[in-house]
Amino acid sequence: MDLKQYFQKAELIPVVAQDAATGQVLMLGYANEDALRLTIETGTAWFWSRSRSELWNKGSTSGNYLRVLEMFSDCDDDTILLKCNPDGPVCHTGEISCFYKEIKKI
């Protein structure tokens, strides 16, 4: 599968992981072409770690993998949505989602 169409604007693209069962947004990461290819090949979410400058299979340390059921691109082909079944909490803090810190209700 040719993935180059997703990387026309940048080497890294945002990837949103969403719980397939609940619709809850779990995390935002970034992927390069290798990470996207590995996600497709393995069925688990791969990202590019900007802090470590290396490929990262979500769950490889914690055991809380993101099992990818479906993948979508946005209308501009520069952002990916992964609908996943998480094996456990997604956030490194132990929270189900990385988006648990409320700023303000509007």
C-alpha positions as CSV (number, residue, x, y, z in Angstrom):
1,M,0.0,0.0,0.0
2,D,1.4,3.4,-1.0
3,L,1.2,5.8,1.9
4,K,3.0,8.7,0.4
5,Q,-0.3,10.7,-0.2
6,Y,-0.5,11.2,3.6
7,F,2.9,12.7,3.9
8,Q,2.8,15.4,1.1
9,K,2.8,18.3,3.6
10,A,5.0,16.9,6.4
11,E,7.1,14.0,7.5
12,L,4.9,13.6,10.6
13,I,1.2,13.7,10.7
14,P,-1.2,13.8,13.7
15,V,-2.9,10.5,14.6
16,V,-6.0,10.5,16.9
17,A,-6.8,7.3,18.7
18,Q,-10.4,6.8,19.6
19,D,-12.1,4.0,21.5
20,A,-14.2,2.1,19.0
21,A,-16.8,1.0,21.6
22,T,-17.3,4.3,23.4
23,G,-16.1,7.0,21.0
24,Q,-13.9,8.5,23.6
25,V,-10.7,10.2,22.3
26,L,-7.9,8.3,23.9
27,M,-4.7,10.1,22.7
28,L,-3.0,12.1,20.0
29,G,0.3,11.0,18.6
30,Y,2.3,11.5,15.5
31,A,3.2,9.1,12.8
32,N,5.7,8.9,10.0
33,E,5.3,6.6,7.0
34,D,7.0,3.7,8.8
35,A,4.7,4.0,11.8
36,L,1.6,4.1,9.6
37,R,2.9,1.0,7.7
38,L,3.6,-0.9,10.9
39,T,0.2,0.0,12.2
40,I,-1.4,-1.6,9.1
41,E,0.9,-4.6,9.2
42,T,0.6,-5.4,12.9
43,G,-2.9,-4.2,13.7
44,T,-1.6,-2.3,16.7
45,A,-0.9,1.5,16.9
46,W,2.6,2.7,16.1
47,F,3.8,6.2,16.4
48,W,6.9,8.3,16.0
49,S,8.1,9.5,19.4
50,R,9.2,13.1,19.0
51,S,10.9,13.1,22.4
52,R,13.0,10.0,21.8
53,S,13.2,10.3,18.0
54,E,12.2,6.6,17.4
55,L,9.3,4.4,16.4
56,W,7.1,3.4,19.3
57,N,4.5,0.7,19.5
58,K,1.9,1.9,22.0
59,G,1.7,-0.7,24.7
60,S,5.2,-2.2,24.2
61,T,6.2,-1.2,27.7
62,S,2.9,-1.1,29.6
63,G,1.1,-4.0,27.8
64,N,-1.8,-1.6,27.1
65,Y,-1.8,-2.0,23.3
66,L,-4.2,-0.1,21.0
67,R,-5.7,-2.8,18.8
68,V,-6.7,-1.0,15.6
69,L,-10.1,-2.0,14.1
70,E,-10.5,0.8,11.5
71,M,-8.4,3.6,10.1
72,F,-9.6,6.8,8.4
73,S,-7.9,9.8,6.9
74,D,-9.4,13.3,7.0
75,C,-10.5,15.2,3.9
76,D,-7.0,16.6,3.3
77,D,-5.2,13.3,3.8
78,D,-3.0,14.8,6.5
79,T,-4.5,13.5,9.7
80,I,-5.3,9.9,10.7
81,L,-8.1,8.6,13.0
82,L,-7.6,5.1,14.5
83,K,-10.7,3.4,16.0
84,C,-9.2,1.0,18.5
85,N,-9.9,-1.5,21.3
86,P,-7.5,-0.5,24.1
87,D,-6.0,-3.3,26.2
88,G,-6.1,-1.1,29.2
89,P,-5.5,2.6,30.3
90,V,-3.9,4.5,27.4
91,C,-2.3,7.4,29.3
92,H,1.1,6.8,31.0
93,T,-0.5,8.2,34.2
94,G,-2.9,5.3,34.4
95,E,-5.9,7.3,33.2
96,I,-8.1,5.7,30.5
97,S,-7.6,8.6,28.2
98,C,-4.8,11.2,27.9
99,F,-7.5,13.8,27.9
100,Y,-8.6,13.8,31.5
101,K,-7.4,17.3,32.7
102,E,-10.3,19.6,32.5
103,I,-9.4,23.2,31.8
104,K,-12.8,24.8,31.9
105,K,-16.5,24.0,31.3
106,I,-18.0,26.3,28.7
